Amino acid sequence: MIVALIAACEIGFWVLLAAGLAFRYLLRMPRTGLALLLCEPLLEVVLLVATAIDLRSGAEPGWAHGLAALYIGYTVGHGHRTVKWLDGHAAHRFGGAPKPAGPPRYGTARARYETKLWLGTVAGAAVAGALLQLALWYVDDAGRTGTLEEWRLAALRLAAIHGVVALTYWLWPKKAPAGGRRADRDALADTKESVRR
């Protein structure tokens, strides 16, 4: 049941996102579009409540419950960034807004960008870890919660691995190619992006 609900929430996320953007830019109804986009967090609430009910009804804590916690954590950590990115591209494509700048490519601007991404992963891992800890207390049976413990460790490992990747951008920053109009354009875009952030 939980796996099907996770799939339904993921599909619902994209359906609400597409509907929200369509109302905002195609149908020129920005308030309705914004209301649809603001409904996105309700999907996570539904998943959270359904997971709690499933555990309360005596379901064996398993990988699906851990995956639900990771999914909610990921949405908290990176969902806003995903919606903002897609909204910017929809505004450009359908609303006449300027094309959104991509991530910086070089130097400390790229390192700062990767660090912000990593902080989203840390937030997601913290939320997932907190939900899993609540589930451990809720079940209160060490013999049945081994899978939930494994998922909590998996969330920590993912945050640690992403942290190492982000750190490499600080230790070995990618340098802009020397000379050329394209290199100048990329450097200018990186500078604008770092100023904007």
Rosetta blueprint (number, residue, H / E / L):
1 M L
2 I H
3 V H
4 A H
5 L H
6 I H
7 A H
8 A H
9 C H
10 E H
11 I H
12 G H
13 F H
14 W H
15 V H
16 L H
17 L H
18 A H
19 A H
20 G H
21 L H
22 A H
23 F H
24 R H
25 Y H
26 L H
27 L L
28 R L
29 M L
30 P H
31 R H
32 T H
33 G H
34 L H
35 A H
36 L H
37 L H
38 L H
39 C L
40 E H
41 P H
42 L H
43 L H
44 E H
45 V H
46 V H
47 L H
48 L H
49 V H
50 A H
51 T H
52 A H
53 I H
54 D H
55 L H
56 R H
57 S L
58 G L
59 A L
60 E L
61 P L
62 G L
63 W H
64 A H
65 H H
66 G H
67 L H
68 A H
69 A H
70 L H
71 Y H
72 I H
73 G H
74 Y H
75 T H
76 V H
77 G H
78 H H
79 G H
80 H H
81 R H
82 T H
83 V H
84 K H
85 W H
86 L H
87 D H
88 G H
89 H H
90 A H
91 A H
92 H H
93 R H
94 F H
95 G H
96 G L
97 A L
98 P L
99 K L
100 P L
101 A L
102 G L
103 P L
104 P L
105 R L
106 Y L
107 G H
108 T H
109 A H
110 R H
111 A H
112 R H
113 Y H
114 E H
115 T H
116 K H
117 L H
118 W H
119 L H
120 G H
121 T H
122 V H
123 A H
124 G H
125 A H
126 A H
127 V H
128 A H
129 G H
130 A H
131 L H
132 L H
133 Q H
134 L H
135 A H
136 L H
137 W H
138 Y H
139 V H
140 D L
141 D L
142 A L
143 G L
144 R L
145 T L
146 G H
147 T H
148 L H
149 E H
150 E H
151 W H
152 R H
153 L H
154 A H
155 A H
156 L H
157 R H
158 L H
159 A H
160 A H
161 I H
162 H H
163 G H
164 V H
165 V H
166 A H
167 L H
168 T H
169 Y H
170 W H
171 L H
172 W L
173 P L
174 K L
175 K L
176 A L
177 P L
178 A L
179 G L
180 G L
181 R H
182 R H
183 A H
184 D H
185 R H
186 D H
187 A H
188 L H
189 A H
190 D H
191 T H
192 K H
193 E H
194 S H
195 V H
196 R H
197 R L
